[in-house]
Amino acid sequence: MQDTSSSLRREEASTATSGWPMLRTVRVLVSILMLQLAFGLVYSWGAVVPYVRQYDHWSPLLTSAVFSAGPLGYATGMIISGRLAEYAPPRRLCWTGAGLMVGGFAITFLFPSSFTFILFYAAIGLGLGGAIAMAGSLAAGITLFPTRVGTIGGALTGSYALAALIEAPLVGALAMTSGWLNALRVVGSGVALMAVVMVLLMPSVPRSRPVQAGRNSISFPQLMGRKAIWIAILLEATATPLGSYAFAAIAAYTHGLRLEPWMAAVAIIAVAAGNALGRIVGGTASDYFGIKSVFLVICGANLVAAILLYRTGGDLVVLLAAFLAGIGFGGPAGVLSRLASASAPDAPHAAFGLLFAGFAFGAFYGPLLGSAVGGTIGWLVLGAIGLMCGLLLLVRVPFTRHRG
């Protein structure tokens, strides 16, 4: 059975990449990675939250709603595009995602309000558009490297997260001098233009096929009837809330502790760095050490971060906690593609959409629940939810280690 499986993977890899010149492969990789970098603007909202509250007097619940609307739109988009990726060419999906970003940003920046930021900027432009672009990017990457599903998924979600290290500080610096709205207009217009250029440069890519291509297409009810799918969704939904809340609230948290003003920006960078590292390393590690091992590290990072933030330490403690919270948020995203492939090897794209919905749901309710509870106890509540992820690892599911 092992020899047959290895032979099938080698045949699939040969079929997928035969006749692809190196330059064309590089063009695809650069295009999909930079496209994800553009959609990573979603993380920049945390950098402007203090200014939105101070000058425009938005409530904490409203500013958290903008951050939560992105994952909500992403969840909806991933469920739809996960199935579409089995039929539509990857480049067409990337075009659709970029178009939604441009349209959503145009409406928001021309008619700014809390309503347009929640619906058009976050839910449609960065959420729905980002999900469809991710589905197209992942399909293109798996076509090139079908035996490195975890690595491709980690690289794409890692590029998405790296935007927080580049775009969030830029938005924060511009917000100090030009106002938060003008900062988002300038940087948002720039990344939207980059997204369009990247899709223009991207060569056409054929649809990727599941490993078990000979089987009939799996229906949505059949997929939802699998125990492994439900366990995987719950793993994602319980592992991500703490890190999601950290992105939305860490800047205000540092202000509340009366730390140095620069600590707000540095704390966001720490969350972003942990997020990016968790995605890249988590995805690659899942290919070699297995899914459960990666989730054990994620659960440990969440637990330590929640305790440190609850106890309210000094500068270094806050930065360490922010970094660990970022790992706890990025790791589940990085392992998504491998988790989807292990949960449904005969329908990995559709499974990826469902699992990303679980991840996005955790990112959606994390900021809202943390803001509703309030105070340092909010960190502890979300940390307790993260412990449920560790308990789920005790359930017997067929998540096996895979080596390409």
C-alpha positions as CSV (number, residue, x, y, z in Angstrom):
1,M,0.0,0.0,0.0
2,Q,2.8,2.4,0.9
3,D,4.6,1.6,-2.4
4,T,1.4,2.2,-4.3
5,S,0.8,5.5,-2.5
6,S,4.3,6.7,-3.2
7,S,4.1,5.7,-6.8
8,L,0.8,7.6,-7.2
9,R,2.3,10.7,-5.7
10,R,5.3,10.6,-8.0
11,E,3.0,10.1,-11.0
12,E,0.8,13.0,-9.9
13,A,3.9,15.3,-9.4
14,S,5.2,14.3,-12.8
15,T,1.9,15.0,-14.5
16,A,1.3,18.3,-12.8
17,T,4.7,19.9,-13.5
18,S,5.8,18.3,-16.8
19,G,6.4,20.8,-19.5
20,W,6.6,23.7,-17.1
21,P,9.7,25.9,-17.7
22,M,11.5,27.1,-14.6
23,L,10.7,30.8,-15.4
24,R,7.0,30.1,-15.7
25,T,7.0,28.2,-12.4
26,V,8.8,31.2,-10.7
27,R,6.3,33.6,-12.2
28,V,3.4,31.6,-10.7
29,L,5.0,31.4,-7.3
30,V,5.9,35.1,-7.2
31,S,2.4,36.1,-8.4
32,I,0.5,34.0,-5.8
33,L,2.8,35.0,-2.9
34,M,2.7,38.7,-3.7
35,L,-1.1,38.4,-4.2
36,Q,-1.4,37.1,-0.6
37,L,0.9,39.8,0.6
38,A,-1.6,42.4,-0.8
39,F,-4.6,40.8,1.0
40,G,-2.6,40.8,4.3
41,L,-3.6,44.5,4.7
42,V,-6.3,43.1,6.9
43,Y,-3.8,43.1,9.8
44,S,-3.2,46.8,9.5
45,W,-6.6,47.7,11.1
46,G,-5.1,47.1,14.6
47,A,-2.5,49.9,13.9
48,V,-5.3,52.5,13.4
49,V,-7.7,51.4,16.1
50,P,-6.3,53.8,18.8
51,Y,-6.7,56.7,16.4
52,V,-10.2,55.6,15.3
53,R,-11.3,55.5,19.0
54,Q,-9.6,58.8,19.9
55,Y,-10.6,61.0,17.0
56,D,-13.8,59.4,15.6
57,H,-15.0,57.9,18.9
58,W,-15.9,54.5,17.6
59,S,-16.7,52.0,20.4
60,P,-14.4,49.1,21.1
61,L,-17.2,46.7,19.9
62,L,-17.4,48.6,16.6
63,T,-13.6,48.6,16.0
64,S,-13.5,44.9,16.8
65,A,-16.4,44.4,14.4
66,V,-14.3,45.7,11.5
67,F,-11.6,43.1,12.3
68,S,-14.1,40.3,12.8
69,A,-15.9,41.1,9.5
70,G,-12.8,40.1,7.5
71,P,-12.8,36.5,8.9
72,L,-16.6,36.3,8.5
73,G,-16.3,37.2,4.8
74,Y,-13.3,34.9,4.5
75,A,-15.3,32.0,5.9
76,T,-18.1,32.5,3.5
77,G,-15.7,32.9,0.6
78,M,-13.7,29.8,1.5
79,I,-16.7,27.5,1.6
80,I,-17.8,28.7,-1.9
81,S,-14.3,28.9,-3.5
82,G,-13.1,25.7,-2.0
83,R,-15.6,23.9,-4.2
84,L,-15.1,26.2,-7.1
85,A,-11.3,25.4,-7.1
86,E,-12.1,21.9,-8.2
87,Y,-13.7,23.2,-11.4
88,A,-12.5,26.8,-12.1
89,P,-8.9,27.6,-13.3
90,P,-6.8,29.1,-10.5
91,R,-6.1,32.4,-12.4
92,R,-9.8,33.1,-12.8
93,L,-10.3,32.7,-9.1
94,C,-7.3,35.1,-8.5
95,W,-8.9,37.7,-10.8
96,T,-12.2,37.4,-9.0
97,G,-10.5,38.0,-5.6
98,A,-8.5,41.0,-6.9
99,G,-11.7,42.5,-8.4
100,L,-13.6,42.2,-5.1
101,M,-10.7,43.9,-3.3
102,V,-10.7,46.8,-5.8
103,G,-14.4,47.2,-5.7
104,G,-14.7,47.0,-1.9
105,F,-11.9,49.5,-1.4
106,A,-13.3,52.0,-3.9
107,I,-16.7,52.1,-2.2
108,T,-15.2,52.4,1.3
109,F,-12.6,55.0,0.5
110,L,-15.1,57.2,-1.4
111,F,-17.9,56.9,1.2
112,P,-16.1,56.2,4.5
113,S,-18.3,55.1,7.5
114,S,-18.4,52.4,10.0
115,F,-20.9,50.6,7.8
116,T,-18.7,50.7,4.6
117,F,-15.6,49.7,6.6
118,I,-17.4,46.6,8.1
119,L,-19.2,45.5,4.9
120,F,-17.1,46.6,1.9
121,Y,-13.6,47.1,3.2
122,A,-13.4,44.1,5.6
123,A,-16.2,41.6,4.7
124,I,-16.1,41.9,0.9
125,G,-12.8,43.4,-0.1
126,L,-10.4,41.7,2.3
127,G,-12.7,38.8,3.4
128,L,-14.6,37.4,0.4
129,G,-12.0,38.7,-2.0
130,G,-9.1,37.3,0.0
131,A,-10.7,33.9,0.3
132,I,-11.3,33.5,-3.4
133,A,-7.8,34.7,-4.1
134,M,-6.4,32.2,-1.6
135,A,-8.3,29.3,-3.1
136,G,-6.9,30.2,-6.5
137,S,-3.4,30.7,-5.2
138,L,-3.4,27.4,-3.3
139,A,-4.8,25.5,-6.3
140,A,-2.0,27.0,-8.5
141,G,0.7,26.1,-5.9
142,I,-0.5,22.5,-5.4
143,T,-0.6,22.0,-9.2
144,L,3.2,22.8,-9.2
145,F,4.1,20.9,-6.0
146,P,1.4,18.3,-5.3
147,T,3.4,16.5,-2.7
148,R,4.2,19.6,-0.6
149,V,0.7,20.6,0.3
150,G,1.6,21.8,3.8
151,T,4.7,23.7,2.6
152,I,2.7,25.5,-0.1
153,G,-0.2,26.3,2.3
154,G,2.3,27.6,4.9
155,A,4.1,29.7,2.4
156,L,0.9,31.3,1.1
157,T,-0.6,32.0,4.5
158,G,2.9,33.1,5.7
159,S,3.1,35.7,2.9
160,Y,-0.4,36.9,3.9
161,A,0.8,37.3,7.4
162,L,4.1,39.0,6.5
163,A,2.0,42.0,5.4
164,A,1.5,42.8,9.0
165,L,5.3,43.4,9.4
166,I,5.4,45.6,6.3
167,E,2.0,47.3,5.8
168,A,0.9,47.7,9.5
169,P,3.9,49.8,10.5
170,L,3.5,51.8,7.3
171,V,-0.1,52.5,8.0
172,G,0.6,53.3,11.6
173,A,3.3,55.8,10.7
174,L,1.1,57.5,8.1
175,A,-1.8,57.6,10.5
176,M,0.3,59.6,13.0
177,T,1.0,62.4,10.4
178,S,-1.9,62.2,7.9
179,G,-4.8,60.6,9.8
180,W,-5.9,57.0,9.9
181,L,-8.3,57.3,7.0
182,N,-5.8,58.8,4.6
183,A,-3.2,56.2,5.7
184,L,-5.6,53.4,4.8
185,R,-6.5,55.1,1.5
186,V,-2.8,55.4,0.4
187,V,-1.7,51.9,1.5
188,G,-4.9,50.3,0.4
189,S,-4.8,51.8,-3.0
190,G,-1.2,50.7,-3.4
191,V,-1.8,47.0,-2.4
192,A,-4.9,46.9,-4.6
193,L,-2.8,48.0,-7.6
194,M,-0.2,45.4,-6.7
195,A,-2.9,42.7,-6.6
196,V,-4.0,43.6,-10.1
197,V,-0.4,43.7,-11.4
198,M,0.4,40.3,-9.9
199,V,-2.6,38.6,-11.6
200,L,-1.7,40.2,-14.9
201,L,1.8,38.7,-14.6
202,M,0.5,35.3,-13.5
203,P,0.5,32.6,-16.3
204,S,-2.6,30.4,-16.7
205,V,-2.5,27.3,-14.6
206,P,-4.6,24.1,-15.1
207,R,-6.8,22.9,-12.3
208,S,-5.1,20.8,-9.7
209,R,-6.5,17.3,-9.1
210,P,-7.0,15.4,-5.8
211,V,-4.7,12.4,-5.3
212,Q,-7.6,10.1,-5.6
213,A,-8.7,11.5,-8.9
214,G,-10.4,8.3,-10.0
215,R,-13.2,8.6,-7.4
216,N,-16.5,10.4,-8.0
217,S,-16.8,13.9,-6.7
218,I,-17.7,14.1,-3.0
219,S,-20.9,16.0,-2.2
220,F,-21.1,18.6,0.5
221,P,-23.3,16.4,2.8
222,Q,-20.9,13.5,2.4
223,L,-18.0,15.7,3.4
224,M,-19.8,17.1,6.4
225,G,-20.7,13.6,7.5
226,R,-17.0,12.7,8.2
227,K,-15.8,12.7,11.8
228,A,-12.3,13.9,10.7
229,I,-13.7,17.0,9.1
230,W,-15.6,18.0,12.2
231,I,-12.7,17.4,14.5
232,A,-10.5,19.5,12.1
233,I,-13.0,22.4,12.1
234,L,-13.2,22.4,15.9
235,L,-9.4,22.3,16.1
236,E,-9.2,25.5,14.0
237,A,-12.1,27.2,15.7
238,T,-10.7,26.7,19.2
239,A,-7.1,27.4,18.5
240,T,-7.4,30.8,16.8
241,P,-9.5,33.2,19.1
242,L,-6.7,34.3,21.4
243,G,-4.4,35.4,18.6
244,S,-7.2,37.1,16.7
245,Y,-8.1,39.1,19.8
246,A,-4.4,40.0,20.2
247,F,-4.3,41.6,16.7
248,A,-7.4,43.7,17.5
249,A,-6.6,44.7,21.1
250,I,-2.9,44.5,21.9
251,A,-2.2,48.1,21.0
252,A,-5.0,49.3,23.3
253,Y,-3.8,46.8,25.9
254,T,-0.4,48.4,26.0
255,H,-2.0,51.9,26.4
256,G,-4.0,50.6,29.3
257,L,-0.9,49.4,31.0
258,R,0.6,52.9,30.6
259,L,3.6,51.5,28.8
260,E,5.7,53.7,26.5
261,P,3.8,54.9,23.4
262,W,6.0,53.0,21.0
263,M,5.1,49.7,22.7
264,A,1.8,49.7,20.9
265,A,3.4,49.5,17.4
266,V,6.1,47.0,18.6
267,A,3.5,44.8,20.2
268,I,1.5,44.6,17.0
269,I,4.8,43.7,15.1
270,A,5.4,41.0,17.7
271,V,2.0,39.4,17.1
272,A,2.6,39.7,13.3
273,A,6.0,38.1,13.6
274,G,4.7,35.2,15.5
275,N,1.8,34.9,13.1
276,A,4.0,34.8,10.1
277,L,6.5,32.4,11.7
278,G,3.7,30.1,12.9
279,R,2.2,29.9,9.4
280,I,5.5,29.2,7.5
281,V,7.0,26.8,10.1
282,G,3.7,25.2,10.9
283,G,2.9,24.3,7.3
284,T,6.3,22.9,6.6
285,A,6.5,21.0,9.9
286,S,3.1,19.4,9.2
287,D,4.6,17.7,6.2
288,Y,7.4,16.2,8.3
289,F,6.3,15.8,11.9
290,G,2.6,15.4,11.6
291,I,-0.5,17.5,12.3
292,K,-1.0,16.6,16.0
293,S,2.6,17.6,16.9
294,V,2.1,21.0,15.4
295,F,-1.1,21.5,17.2
296,L,0.5,20.6,20.5
297,V,2.9,23.5,20.0
298,I,0.1,25.8,19.1
299,C,-1.9,24.9,22.3
300,G,1.2,25.5,24.4
301,A,1.8,28.9,22.9
302,N,-1.8,29.9,23.5
303,L,-1.7,28.8,27.1
304,V,1.5,30.6,28.0
305,A,0.4,33.8,26.1
306,A,-3.0,33.9,28.0
307,I,-1.4,33.6,31.4
308,L,1.2,36.2,30.7
309,L,-1.3,38.7,29.4
310,Y,-3.6,38.0,32.3
311,R,-0.8,38.7,34.8
312,T,0.1,42.0,33.1
313,G,3.9,42.2,33.2
314,G,6.3,44.7,31.8
315,D,7.6,45.5,28.3
316,L,9.4,42.2,27.6
317,V,6.6,40.1,29.1
318,V,4.0,41.8,26.9
319,L,6.2,41.3,23.8
320,L,6.8,37.7,24.5
321,A,3.1,37.1,25.1
322,A,2.2,38.9,21.9
323,F,4.7,36.8,19.9
324,L,3.3,33.6,21.4
325,A,-0.3,34.7,20.7
326,G,0.8,35.3,17.1
327,I,2.2,31.8,16.8
328,G,-1.1,30.5,18.2
329,F,-3.0,32.3,15.5
330,G,-0.6,31.6,12.6
331,G,0.0,28.0,13.3
332,P,-3.6,26.8,12.6
333,A,-3.6,28.7,9.3
334,G,-0.2,27.2,8.2
335,V,-1.3,23.7,8.9
336,L,-4.7,24.1,7.1
337,S,-3.8,22.7,3.7
338,R,-2.2,19.6,5.2
339,L,-5.1,19.2,7.6
340,A,-7.5,19.4,4.7
341,S,-5.6,16.9,2.7
342,A,-5.5,14.5,5.6
343,S,-9.2,14.9,6.4
344,A,-10.4,14.5,2.9
345,P,-7.7,13.3,0.4
346,D,-10.4,12.8,-2.2
347,A,-11.7,16.4,-1.9
348,P,-8.9,18.6,-0.5
349,H,-10.0,21.9,-2.0
350,A,-13.6,21.6,-0.6
351,A,-12.2,20.4,2.7
352,F,-9.8,23.4,2.8
353,G,-12.8,25.7,2.4
354,L,-14.7,24.1,5.3
355,L,-11.6,24.1,7.6
356,F,-10.8,27.7,6.7
357,A,-14.3,28.5,7.8
358,G,-13.5,27.0,11.2
359,F,-10.4,29.1,11.4
360,A,-12.2,32.2,10.3
361,F,-15.0,31.6,12.8
362,G,-12.4,31.5,15.6
363,A,-10.9,34.7,14.3
364,F,-14.4,36.2,14.1
365,Y,-15.6,35.5,17.6
366,G,-12.2,36.0,19.3
367,P,-12.2,39.9,19.2
368,L,-15.9,40.1,19.9
369,L,-15.8,37.8,22.9
370,G,-12.6,39.4,24.2
371,S,-14.1,42.9,24.0
372,A,-17.4,41.8,25.5
373,V,-15.7,40.2,28.6
374,G,-13.2,43.1,28.8
375,G,-10.2,43.6,31.1
376,T,-7.4,41.1,31.6
377,I,-9.9,38.3,32.3
378,G,-10.7,38.4,28.5
379,W,-7.3,36.9,27.8
380,L,-7.9,34.1,30.3
381,V,-11.3,33.3,28.9
382,L,-9.9,32.9,25.3
383,G,-7.0,31.0,26.7
384,A,-9.4,28.5,28.3
385,I,-11.1,28.0,24.9
386,G,-7.6,27.3,23.5
387,L,-7.3,24.5,26.0
388,M,-10.2,22.8,24.3
389,C,-8.0,22.4,21.2
390,G,-5.6,20.3,23.2
391,L,-8.4,18.1,24.5
392,L,-9.6,17.5,20.9
393,L,-6.2,16.1,20.1
394,L,-7.1,13.1,22.3
395,V,-9.9,12.2,19.9
396,R,-8.8,9.4,17.6
397,V,-8.8,10.7,14.1
398,P,-6.9,9.6,10.9
399,F,-4.4,12.5,10.9
400,T,-1.3,10.7,9.9
401,R,2.2,11.9,9.2
402,H,3.0,12.3,5.5
403,R,6.4,12.6,3.8
404,G,6.5,13.7,0.2
